[in-house]
Amino acid sequence: MLVAGKNVLKETDIKKIHKVYLKEKFNDKDIINYLKDNKIKYEIVPEYRLNKMVNNIHQGIVIDIDDYVYYDLASVYDEDFVVILDHLEDPHNLGAIIRTCEGAGIKSIIIPKERSVRVNETVIRISTGAIQNVKIVLVNNLNEAIKKLKKEMFFVYAADMDGIDYRNVDYASKRALVIGAEGNGVSKIIRDNSDEIISIPMFGKVNSFNASVSAGILVYGMIKR
């Protein structure tokens, strides 16, 4: 996998780095010394090569790393709060939600294999290192995964427009929060399989938030209770 950026380099486990590509006349001595000190292979290349690798967003540095290794559902059973993303497709939203979860101390996010964004260069860049501390769990079927979580005593809260005000809910000690897809929200089958529907009250003229904004509000609202 090709990722880019100075911060991404510093936040990536050096054992996962295969090689680093720097643009010609790259003059960040701290980065160059970091590469040398950690014996990381690097190559100086024309900037146009970096542009082709990662669509022009790179700060003069592209890193070739191991592909992301996803986790199994069983790895979350001992946790007390997980986030479930119901077929999100925007990597910016996933990256931002990873940052929110890491800041809130949530260790795992569950995503489905089909019709969902995966961990890619954009997700890693937007997460600004948080991906190193949050497990991304990949499941074949989201509805079946929720059923398994319930057997492990998780109480499942789905975020949708016509639910209970999230501020008025007495949350269970083991909880899972479902955030719906951009535009479509939580799918009917997931909604029907959830234990409770919660909502963010809206006071303006728009009737919904971006998925990552909703996740931020609800995650912090739920950990306070």
C-alpha positions as CSV (number, residue, x, y, z in Angstrom):
1,M,0.0,0.0,0.0
2,L,1.2,3.5,-0.9
3,V,0.6,6.2,1.7
4,A,2.0,9.7,1.9
5,G,3.0,12.5,4.2
6,K,5.6,13.4,6.9
7,N,3.3,12.7,9.8
8,V,2.2,9.3,8.4
9,L,5.9,8.3,8.1
10,K,6.5,9.1,11.8
11,E,3.3,7.3,12.9
12,T,3.9,4.1,10.9
13,D,5.5,1.1,12.5
14,I,9.0,1.0,10.9
15,K,8.6,-2.8,10.6
16,K,5.8,-2.3,8.1
17,I,7.7,0.1,5.9
18,H,9.2,-1.4,2.7
19,K,10.6,1.7,1.1
20,V,10.3,5.5,1.1
21,Y,10.3,7.7,-2.0
22,L,11.4,11.4,-1.6
23,K,11.0,14.1,-4.2
24,E,14.1,15.7,-5.7
25,K,15.6,18.4,-3.5
26,F,13.7,17.2,-0.5
27,N,15.2,19.3,2.3
28,D,13.6,18.1,5.5
29,K,16.7,17.0,7.4
30,D,14.7,15.6,10.3
31,I,12.9,13.2,7.9
32,I,16.1,12.2,6.2
33,N,17.9,11.6,9.6
34,Y,14.9,9.6,10.7
35,L,15.2,7.3,7.7
36,K,18.9,6.9,8.2
37,D,18.7,6.3,11.9
38,N,16.1,3.6,11.5
39,K,17.8,2.1,8.4
40,I,14.8,2.6,6.2
41,K,15.4,2.3,2.5
42,Y,14.6,5.4,0.5
43,E,15.0,6.7,-3.0
44,I,15.0,10.2,-4.5
45,V,12.7,10.4,-7.5
46,P,11.2,13.2,-9.7
47,E,8.1,14.8,-8.2
48,Y,5.9,13.7,-11.1
49,R,6.4,10.1,-10.0
50,L,5.1,10.8,-6.5
51,N,2.1,12.6,-8.1
52,K,1.2,9.5,-10.0
53,M,1.6,7.3,-7.0
54,V,-0.8,9.2,-4.7
55,N,-2.7,11.7,-6.8
56,N,-0.5,14.8,-6.0
57,I,-1.0,14.9,-2.2
58,H,2.2,13.8,-0.6
59,Q,4.4,16.6,1.0
60,G,7.3,15.3,-1.1
61,I,7.2,11.8,0.5
62,V,5.5,8.5,-0.3
63,I,5.8,5.4,1.8
64,D,5.4,1.9,0.6
65,I,3.9,-0.1,3.6
66,D,2.3,-3.5,4.3
67,D,-1.4,-3.7,3.4
68,Y,-3.7,-3.2,6.3
69,V,-4.5,-6.4,8.3
70,Y,-8.0,-6.4,9.5
71,Y,-9.2,-7.9,12.8
72,D,-11.8,-10.6,13.6
73,L,-15.0,-9.9,15.4
74,A,-14.1,-12.0,18.4
75,S,-11.3,-9.5,19.1
76,V,-13.9,-7.0,20.4
77,Y,-15.9,-9.2,22.7
78,D,-14.1,-8.1,25.9
79,E,-14.5,-4.4,25.1
80,D,-17.3,-2.1,26.4
81,F,-17.8,0.2,23.5
82,V,-17.5,-0.4,19.7
83,V,-18.6,1.6,16.7
84,I,-20.3,-0.1,13.7
85,L,-20.3,1.6,10.3
86,D,-23.2,0.6,8.1
87,H,-21.7,0.7,4.6
88,L,-19.9,4.0,4.7
89,E,-18.3,4.8,1.4
90,D,-16.3,8.0,2.0
91,P,-12.7,7.4,3.1
92,H,-12.6,10.9,4.7
93,N,-15.5,10.0,6.9
94,L,-13.8,6.8,8.0
95,G,-10.5,8.5,8.7
96,A,-12.3,11.2,10.8
97,I,-14.3,8.6,12.7
98,I,-11.1,6.7,13.5
99,R,-9.6,9.9,14.9
100,T,-12.7,10.5,17.0
101,C,-12.7,6.9,18.3
102,E,-9.1,7.0,19.2
103,G,-9.5,10.2,21.1
104,A,-12.5,8.8,23.0
105,G,-10.6,5.6,23.9
106,I,-12.7,3.3,21.7
107,K,-10.5,0.5,20.5
108,S,-12.5,-1.0,17.6
109,I,-14.6,-0.1,14.5
110,I,-16.6,-2.7,12.6
111,I,-17.2,-2.5,8.9
112,P,-18.7,-4.9,6.3
113,K,-16.8,-6.4,3.4
114,E,-19.3,-5.4,0.7
115,R,-20.2,-1.9,-0.3
116,S,-18.0,-0.2,2.2
117,V,-14.8,1.9,2.2
118,R,-11.7,0.0,3.2
119,V,-8.5,1.2,4.8
120,N,-6.6,3.0,2.1
121,E,-4.2,5.9,1.7
122,T,-6.8,8.6,2.3
123,V,-8.1,6.9,5.4
124,I,-4.6,6.6,6.9
125,R,-3.8,10.2,6.0
126,I,-7.0,11.6,7.5
127,S,-6.7,9.5,10.6
128,T,-3.3,11.2,11.3
129,G,-1.9,8.2,13.1
130,A,-5.0,7.2,15.0
131,I,-5.3,4.1,12.8
132,Q,-2.3,2.7,14.7
133,N,-4.4,2.5,17.9
134,V,-7.8,1.6,16.6
135,K,-8.7,-1.9,15.3
136,I,-10.7,-2.1,12.1
137,V,-12.8,-5.3,12.1
138,L,-14.0,-6.6,8.8
139,V,-17.1,-8.9,8.8
140,N,-18.9,-10.7,6.0
141,N,-22.4,-9.8,7.2
142,L,-23.1,-6.8,9.4
143,N,-26.5,-8.0,10.6
144,E,-25.0,-11.4,11.7
145,A,-22.1,-9.6,13.4
146,I,-24.7,-7.6,15.5
147,K,-26.4,-10.8,16.5
148,K,-23.1,-12.2,17.7
149,L,-22.4,-9.0,19.6
150,K,-25.8,-9.2,21.4
151,K,-24.9,-12.7,22.5
152,E,-21.8,-11.2,24.1
153,M,-24.1,-8.8,26.0
154,F,-23.6,-5.7,23.8
155,F,-26.6,-3.4,23.6
156,V,-26.9,-2.0,20.1
157,Y,-27.8,1.7,19.5
158,A,-28.5,2.8,15.9
159,A,-28.3,6.5,15.0
160,D,-31.3,7.6,13.0
161,M,-33.6,10.6,12.6
162,D,-36.7,9.5,14.6
163,G,-35.2,8.0,17.7
164,I,-34.8,9.0,21.3
165,D,-32.8,12.1,22.0
166,Y,-29.3,10.7,22.7
167,R,-29.0,12.9,25.8
168,N,-31.9,11.2,27.5
169,V,-30.7,7.6,27.3
170,D,-29.4,5.5,30.1
171,Y,-26.7,3.6,28.2
172,A,-25.8,0.0,28.9
173,S,-22.4,-0.9,30.2
174,K,-21.5,-2.7,27.0
175,R,-22.6,-0.7,24.0
176,A,-22.3,-0.7,20.2
177,L,-23.1,2.4,18.2
178,V,-24.3,2.1,14.6
179,I,-23.6,5.0,12.2
180,G,-25.4,4.8,8.9
181,A,-24.1,5.4,5.4
182,E,-23.8,8.8,3.8
183,G,-27.2,9.8,2.4
184,N,-29.0,6.5,3.1
185,G,-28.6,6.3,6.9
186,V,-28.9,3.0,8.8
187,S,-30.3,0.2,6.6
188,K,-33.7,-1.2,7.6
189,I,-32.4,-4.7,8.5
190,I,-29.8,-3.2,10.8
191,R,-32.3,-0.8,12.3
192,D,-34.7,-3.6,13.0
193,N,-32.0,-5.7,14.7
194,S,-30.8,-2.8,16.9
195,D,-32.0,-2.5,20.5
196,E,-32.7,1.2,20.5
197,I,-32.8,4.1,18.0
198,I,-31.1,7.3,19.1
199,S,-31.1,10.7,17.5
200,I,-29.3,14.1,17.6
201,P,-31.9,16.9,18.0
202,M,-31.8,19.3,15.1
203,F,-32.6,23.0,15.5
204,G,-31.7,24.4,12.1
205,K,-33.1,24.0,8.6
206,V,-30.9,21.0,7.7
207,N,-32.1,17.6,8.9
208,S,-28.9,15.6,9.2
209,F,-25.2,15.8,10.0
210,N,-22.2,14.4,8.1
211,A,-21.5,10.8,9.2
212,S,-18.3,11.7,11.0
213,V,-19.9,14.7,12.7
214,S,-22.7,12.5,14.0
215,A,-20.3,9.9,15.2
216,G,-18.3,12.5,17.1
217,I,-21.3,13.9,18.8
218,L,-22.8,10.5,19.7
219,V,-19.5,8.9,20.8
220,Y,-18.7,11.6,23.3
221,G,-22.3,11.8,24.4
222,M,-22.4,8.1,25.1
223,I,-19.1,7.9,27.0
224,K,-20.2,10.6,29.4
225,R,-23.0,8.4,30.6
